[in-house]
Amino acid sequence: MKMLFKLRVAGALGLVSVISMAACAAAPVQKDAAYRTLNDLVSAVATTGLKCEGAYQRFDDGASEVRSCRTNSWVGIYGTPSSRDRQVEIQKGSNDTVMVVGPNWIVKAPLGYAMNVSDKLGGTIQE
């Protein structure tokens, strides 16, 4: 009787653990999504293999935030299409990276990383 009780408790605890792990799993990434926060974008980009844990910067316009990544890359989120488009124009043709431009975000990275980001997150690749 005691053994049966212990098995039921252990089974119940195991089920709770599985449910808890499933609840903590990251939400699936959607293509061409707009992100509410820079951290949301950083999490989505991490699913493509590009880790962005570097320096953080918020710009004076109050709507733009950028975080640096490994491999000469950065990610940015923008409050308006015009602030995003201004940054696209500034970055065109600079160094050996390309941009993936989404609805309210930019990922600037070497071509291989940019292709991974575009495949998974959407956006358009621009030089």
N, C-alpha and C positions, 0 to 999 in steps of 0.2 A: 504494500500500500504506500509506504513512504517512498519507495523507488519510483512508482508511477507518478506521484505528486511532483517529485524532483524533475522527472522527464517532461511533465507538462509545463512546469515553470521555465525550464531551460528552453523548451520549444517556443513558449510565449515570448521570452526575452529575445530569442533569435529573430522572431518575426518582427518585433519592435525595432531591432537593430536594422533589419533590411528596409523597413518602411522609413526609418529615419535617414538612412543613406540615400534612398530614392528621393526623399523630399529635399535633400541638400544638393542634389545634382544640378548642374548648371542648366538653365533653360536652353533649348535648341536655338542655334543662331539662324536668323532669317536673312535672306538675301535682300539687299537694297533697303535695309531698315534705317530709320533715323534713331539715334541714340540719345537718351535723356541726359546722361552724364558721361564725363570722360572715363570714369571707371567702368561703365557699361561697355564703352567702345574698347577699352584696354582688355577687358575680359573676352570680348568677342574676337579680337585680334589674336589673343593668346591661343585660341582654338586652331589657328592656322600655323602655329609654330613660332610666331614672332612675339618675343617677350618684351614688354615695355614697362620697365621698373625704374627708369632713370629719372632725371631731373624734371620737375613740374614747373610750368610757367603759365600765368594768367595774364592776358593782355589788357591794356587800358580800356578797350571797348567794352569790357565787362562780359562779353559773350564768348570769347575765344579762350580755349585752354589747350595746352600742348604738353605731352609727356614724351621724353626721349626713350628710345629703344636700343637694343643691341644692333650691331651691324649697320651703323651709320643711318639710322632710321628714326622716325618720330610719328606720332599719331596726334591728330588735333580734332577738336569738336568746335563747331561754330554756331552761334545763335541765329544768324541770318544767312541766307544764300549769298548776299553781297559780301559779307565778311569772308565766307569760304572762297568765293570767286576771286576776291582781292588776293588772298593767299596763293591761290592757284597761279595767278599772273606773276606774282613775285617769285615763285619757285620754279617756273618753267625754265628748262635748260640748265638748271644748277646742278652741279656735280654729277656723279655716276648713278643717280637714283631716279626712279620714276614715282609718280603719284597714282594712288587709287582714290578717286573722288566719289564719295557717296552723297546722300541727300543733305547731311549736315556735318560731314566729316571728311578728313583727308588722312591717308596713310602714305607716308613717303618712305620708300625702301628700295633696295636693289631689286632688279627685275624679277628674280626668282621668288623672293618673298612677296613682291607685289602681285605676281600671278597667283600665288596661293591665297592671298587675301581676296583678290577679285573673284577667284573660283568659289570661295566659301561665303564671303560677305556681300558680293556684288560690287557695284560701283564701276566706274570706267577707268581704265589705265590711260594716263596722260604723261607725256615726257616733260 
